[in-house]
Amino acid sequence: MTEVLAAALWGFIGASALLIGAVVAFAIDIPIKVRGLIQGFGAGVLFGAVAYDLVEEAVNAQAGGFAVGLGFGLGAVVFFVGSVVIDQIGSSGATPGGAPAAAGGRRTAGLAILLGTVLDGIPESIVLGLTFVPGAGVTVSILLAVFLSNIPEALSATADLAESGTTRRRILEIWTGVTLSSAAAAGVGFAMLDVVGPRLIVATQAFAAGALLAMLAESMIPEAYETGGRPVGLATALGFALAASLTLGT
């Protein structure tokens, strides 16, 4: 049980960046263009997590391409369905409190990023727990990728939700819930290490990658470019380079 709690603690550390991102969004009035660049950089880190920490690890497990493809496709489909539901919620052009159409659009964008964070974060935390070695901790590259990518995700979603009229207390409650769920998922990941077969582990990694890539393409990258302009492409490439260096340098 102690080892499970230790794995959960590592999961909490990785997900705690969500709360840090929210607090930063509350405390600092970041210019929208700078926010776009930060978001683009975070997207690059997430692309690196997909390429090196999720898909590559799944392939290296040699559990078969079917499990990888099935998990990846399922993750993308689940995000797509959730995104459609969110879009329908905001399609009336107003939030439930009667906010204007622009605020409704911000809320929809914020919820889409939140959905992607949850669909990626929970399986990703399970994967983080799977890498936990008692007395040695978790794989540093995965922990850093999770932590670094969570900050801009939370920063962007928090700013969008706040601009749409969601209270700060409610936003913090949301991120706290996601953080605690991620911590629990890391504990579960470690506990299931000797129980489940490699195919399920691979499918879990691929699911996170599919949901994450769908979120990046639909929400995070378009919004980053809209607010940050052309330099977002450079920021995204630099974020990917950092993720690659963290992984390949271990």
N, C-alpha and C positions, 0 to 999 in steps of 0.2 A: 504493500500500500504506500509506503514511503517513497518508493521509486516512481509510482504513478503520480503522486503529488509533485514530485520533483519535475517530471515531464510536463505536468500541467503548469507549473511555475514558468518553465521556459516558454510554453505557449502563451502565457499571460504577458511575458516580457515582449514577445514579438508583436502581439496584438495591442499592447499598451500604446503603441505609436498612434493608434486611432484616436485615443484620448488626447495625446499630445497635439496632433493635428487640429483637433477641435478647439483646444484651448488657444493655440496660436491664432486660429481664425477669429476667435473672440477678442483676443488681446491686441492684435495688430491689424490695422487697416491696410492690407496688402494691395497695392495697385493692381488692377485687373490684368494688365499685361504681364506683370511679374508673376501673378498667380497662374497665368497660362503657361509661362515658361517652367514654373515649378511642376505644374501638372504634366507637361510634356516630358520633363526629366523623369518624373515618377513613372510615366507610361513606358519609358525606355527601360527602366529597372524591371518593370513587370514583364515586358517582352523578353528580357533576359531570364527572368524566373521561369517563364513558359519554356524557353528554348533549352536552358541548361539544368534547371532544378526539377522540372516536372516531366516534360516530354522525354528528354534525354535519359533521365533516371528510369522512366517507365520502359523505354526501349532497352536500356542496359539490363533490366531485370529479366529479359528474355522470356517473358510470359506469353509472347505471341502478339502479332500485330492486331488481331481481332479485338483483344481486350483494350488495347490502346485506342484503336479507332472507335470502338463502342463507347468507351468512357468519355473520350474527347467530344464526340458527336452529341452524347447525352447532355454533357455540361453546357454546350452551346445551345441546344434546344431548350433546356430548362431556363437559361437566361433569356432567350428570345421570348418564350411564353410569358415569363414574368415581366419583361420589358413591355410587351404588348398590353398586358393588364395595367401596368403603371401609366402607359400612354393614354389608355382609355379613361383612367381616373382623371388625368389632366386635360383631356380633350375638350372638356366643357369650357376651357379658357379661364377657369377660376379655381382657386383652392376652396376647400370646404368652408373656410371662413369668409369667402366673398372677395378674395384678393383679385387684382386685375390679371389679365391674360399673361403679361410678362412674368408676374410672380408665379403663376401656374406653370409656366414653362420652366422656370428655375427649379420649382419643386419637383417636377417630373425628372429633370436632369439629375438633381440631387438624389432622388429615390433610385434612379437607374444605377448610379454609381454605388449607392448603398447596397442594392441587390447584388451587383457584381462583387462587391467586397465580401458579402456574406457567402455567396456561392463559391467564391474562391477561398475565402479565409478559413472556413470550417474544414474543408478537405485539406487545405494547405497546412493547417494546424495538426491534423491527423498525421500528415506526412512528416511534419516536424517532430511529433512524438515518436514516430517510427524510427527516426534517426538518433533518438536519445540513448546514450550509453551511460549507465550508472557510474558515477565517479568521474566522468569525462565530459558530460553535457551533451549538447546537440551539435549537428553539423553547422559550423559557423557561417558558411556561405548562405545556407538556406535561411538561418535566423536573420542575418543582415539584410538579405533580399526581402524577407517578409517585413522587417521593421522599416526599412527605407521606403518601400513602396506604399506602406500603410499611411505614412504621414501626408503625402500629397493627395491620396484618395480621400482621407478624412477631411483635409483642408478644403478641397474642392466641394465635396458633398455638403459639408457644414456651411460653407459660404452660400451655396445655392439654397439650402433649406432655410437658413436664417433670412435671406433676402425674400423668401416666399412667405415669411411670417411665422415659421415654426419657432417656438420659444427655445431659449438656450437650455433650459432645464430638460425639455423633451429631447433635444439633440444629444445632450450628455447621457440621458437615460438610454437612448438608442445605442450609442457607442459603448457604453458600459456593458449593456447586454451582449453586444457582439464580442467584446473583449473577453467577458466571462465564458461565453459559449466557445470561443476559440481556445481558451485555457482548458476547458473540459474536454474539447476535441483532442488536444495534444495528449492529455492523460489517457483517453480512450485509445488513441493511436499506439501508445506504448503498451497498453494492456493487451491489445489484440495482436501484437507482433508475433507471438508464438501460437496464435489460434487460427488466423486466416491464412489462406494460401496466397501465393505471389500474384495470381490473377486479380484478386480483389484489391490488393495494394496498388497494382498497376492501374486498374480502372479508376481508383480513387484519385491518383495523381493526374491521370488523363482528364477526368471530370473537371478538376480544378483548372487545368490548363484550357479546356474548351470554354468554360464559363468566363474565364479571365480574358481570353482572346476576343470573344464576342463582345464583352463589355468595352474593351479597348477600342475596337473598331466602331462600335455604335455610339459610345458616349464620351469616353475620356479624350481620345485623340481629336475628334471633331470640335469639342468644346475648347480644348487647349489651343488649337489652331485659330479658332474664332476669336479668342481673347488675347492670345500671345503673338499671333502673326507668323511670318515666315521663320523667325529664329526658333520656333518650336521644333522644327525638324532637326536642327542642330542639337537642341537640348535633349530630344528623344534619343538621338544617336549616342550622346554622351552618357545618358542614363543606362543605355544598353551596354556601353563599354564598361561602365562601372560594374554592372552585374556580371559581365563576362570575366572581368579581372578578379572579382571576388571568388567566383567559382573555379576558374582555371588556376588561380594562384594557391589553391589549397591542395 
